[in-house]
């Protein structure tokens, strides 16, 4: 970040006193800022761009960036090719438990495999714009698959094999892929899960498929009829790796919304937009340097997988892990960090909180001399999570709480190496992201809760949703508009409830569609969870607030208790006292119920809005798609609870 600021001074004559000055310029002079990112990172294009930005009047949809430029994302990754370090390190549950050595992939081998697969795709008739999809665990072959697809100018899309069959079909049917790369299964919590039947069903449901590439991962001898073996493709004498130059706004990949309450949106991003955004985010905001080792625990169905692959752009070695973060115990990823000398370690906030609640302490001996950053995302990391990391992992690590999403395949808010870290707060709004908190009058506020909005376009915003374009202007980009632009004309409403502090840090309080509203006062769900889950005996929790006729509110709190605990009157009083003391009487629930489990999406988010809709009387089949849940059976208790609520309670004014 400092090198970039010095470069701006030397090359552009621009002087900034601090990060706040730099951010203000980056969100005011959009064209100059994004052009400087292009120039600072020496982005390569086979043709010159005609202009940096063409923004349509009255909105962000249809914004054009760097028109005329033709480039390739994978080509920029292979600019980092070197014989001095590995490209990828890989470990799975099986190798972690058996203490077998890591799998190492050199840049030479990565280039060879990508060249072989890319040539195969081209010879199979894959053309720029065609879709190549995968159902693969988080293994090196998934990275090879993406890079080969991108090198050929095709569009990548991936589902994790732990998705249910209907969820995978629902996603891939929308985009009509021509090639499927699939593994025979995966392992989780020490158990192999065969997916052969799923792949057969998927192939039958996708008439657009011309080719299936089969990867025997669980069983080296497994075969799928009428498919091409992965290893047979790699037997080709090593061809030259050719990169297809495509337009800046050519689609790079299709990601999907969670689909918990409806058909998943097929969010399509651009090659150039993601390239610029990832160079900025990884190199500037996380300070990832050539030769460092980068890890983020993810599956191939979460945007953090795409984001972690982008660390290769910065010259890092990518570290992958396939399996459960808790098998055989919660030390497994920390052991990986120590053994592979990881510099940048990332995971979901839920993982760190699980380690904290398990009493894990890793700071008793210096296990992580190389560890520079710990990243957290997926849900808000509360103050006690910050405290645990600094007290029990490493006292001088740089904790980066990051929030963004599938919508931009990056972060809106995140880290800055020039700023301090405050407990429970995100360091900054990221460069080029004009983010504000709006009050109910649609005005920016400080030190108050507000709707998170983005006032200016970013290159990595979706170019469109697949199958959402129409010749009818009234229907063109209909789902795109309804997702972000219905509340404020021409302004992106993201759906998070946030506070921007007077020192420019950010606190996220949860999804605004699940925000608790009692007597006109809005409360972030993260505050409830922070206090409740700090009570001895409480393992997890979920809260919703139901708005009822006559101005009534009913706010039930559901808790999962630790083994051997029961929801006694005394424990309920402890929970209520903690909420009242730490926050306010409005935070105290109307009732507390014990459940066996809390439903989570596959990417680790609590399913708040669907539970609220259930309790408001919507049919279960329209409120949540079980195939999108990590633990679908957890929803059963809420369905039963919703059925027990008397209709007159929900519908009768007080």
Secondary structure, 3 states (H helix, E strand, C coil): CHHHHHHHHHHHCCCCCCHHHHHHHHHHCHHHHHHHHHHHCCCCCCECCCEEEECCCCCCCCCEEEECCEECHHHHHHCCCCCCCEEEEEEEHHHHHHCCCCEEEEHHHHHHHHHHHHHHHHHCCCCCCCEEEEECCCCHHHHHHHHHHHHCCCEEEEECCCCCHHHHHHHHHHHCCCEEEEECEEEECCEEEECHHHHHHHHHHCCCCCEEEEECCCCCCCCCCCCEEHHHHCCCCCCCCCCCCEECCCEEEEEECCCCCCCCCEEEEEHHHHHHHHHHHHHHHCCCCCCCEEEECCCCCCHHHHHHHHHHHHCCEEEEEECCCCCCCCCHHHHHHHHCCCCEEEEEHHHHHHHHHCCCCCCCCCCCCCCCEEEEECCCCCHHHHHHHHHHCCCCCEEEECEEECCCCEEEEECCCCCCCCCCCECEECCCCCEEEECCCCCECCCCEEEEEECCCCCCCCCEECCCCCCCCCCCCHHHHHHHCCCCCCCEEEEEEEEECCCCCEEEEEEHHHCEEECCEEECHHHHHHHHCCCCCEEEEEECCEEEHHHEEECEEEEEECCCCCCCHHHHHHHHHHHHHHCCHHHCCCEEEECCCCCEECCCCECHHHHHHHHCCCCHHHHCCHHHECCHHHHHHHHHHHHHCCHHHHHCCC
